[in-house]
Amino acid sequence: MAKPASRNTRRSGGSSVFTGVLIGLTVGAILAVGVALWATGNNPFKLITPSPAPTHATPDTPDAAPSFDFYKVLPGDAPGELPPSTAPAAPTPRYYLQAGAFQNPNDADNLKAQLALLGVEAVIQTSEVPDKGVFHRVRVGPFNAIDEVNRTRSLLTQNNIPATLVKEVPTPQETP
């Protein structure tokens, strides 16, 4: 005899959990892509319309290229004549005020700080003096005009800081 069919037909519990996880992953991936597209402003479904064609007619022949004759392009009437050259201008001298030279770098730093309190910007240059050792020069400048030098020098002498004028003429450089 045949066994009666049971009304209680159940699926196993493992397959319903797997189905739920699969649906959750799919919905999450779709939402992540949607948020990413929204945040970046990209719309892959936007139709790209081609730009309209220009309405003006273009000529079929290109513009004629200008013809050059080598000797007519050069300046001057005669083919062998060179263009006039400009004489290089004499370089303008730069002036510095040297407030001191010290073998001890701390003394140079102290003078530089004292000058900074007066509102004068100074630079320390370190150099090797033959047979004397290393010296640290405290210099103010560069100045392009002698009037600026005199104003700064009077400020330094009012504050009991002796300064020596140093004139530097830059060497002219060759231009290509």
Residue pairs with C-beta under 8 A, 6 or more apart in sequence:
37 43
37 44
71 79
74 81
74 83
75 81
75 83
76 82
76 83
88 172
91 169
91 170
91 171
91 172
92 144
93 167
93 168
93 169
93 170
94 141
94 142
94 143
94 144
94 167
94 168
94 169
94 170
95 141
95 142
95 143
95 144
95 146
95 148
95 149
95 165
95 166
95 167
95 168
96 139
96 140
96 141
96 142
96 143
96 165
96 166
96 167
96 168
97 139
97 140
97 141
97 143
97 149
97 152
97 153
97 156
97 163
97 164
97 165
97 166
98 137
98 138
98 139
98 140
98 163
98 164
98 165
98 166
99 111
99 115
99 122
99 138
99 139
99 140
99 156
99 161
99 162
99 163
100 107
100 108
100 111
100 137
100 138
101 135
101 136
101 137
101 138
102 108
102 111
102 135
102 136
102 138
103 133
103 134
103 135
103 136
104 136
105 124
105 126
105 136
107 136
108 124
108 136
108 137
108 138
109 124
111 122
111 138
111 161
112 122
112 123
112 124
112 138
114 161
115 121
115 122
115 138
115 140
115 156
115 161
116 122
118 155
118 156
118 159
120 140
120 152
120 155
120 156
121 140
122 138
122 139
122 140
123 138
123 139
123 140
124 136
124 137
124 138
124 139
125 136
125 137
125 139
126 134
126 135
126 136
126 137
127 134
127 135
127 137
128 134
128 135
129 135
139 166
140 152
140 156
140 163
141 149
141 152
141 166
142 168
143 149
143 152
149 165
152 163
153 163
153 165
156 162
156 163
157 163
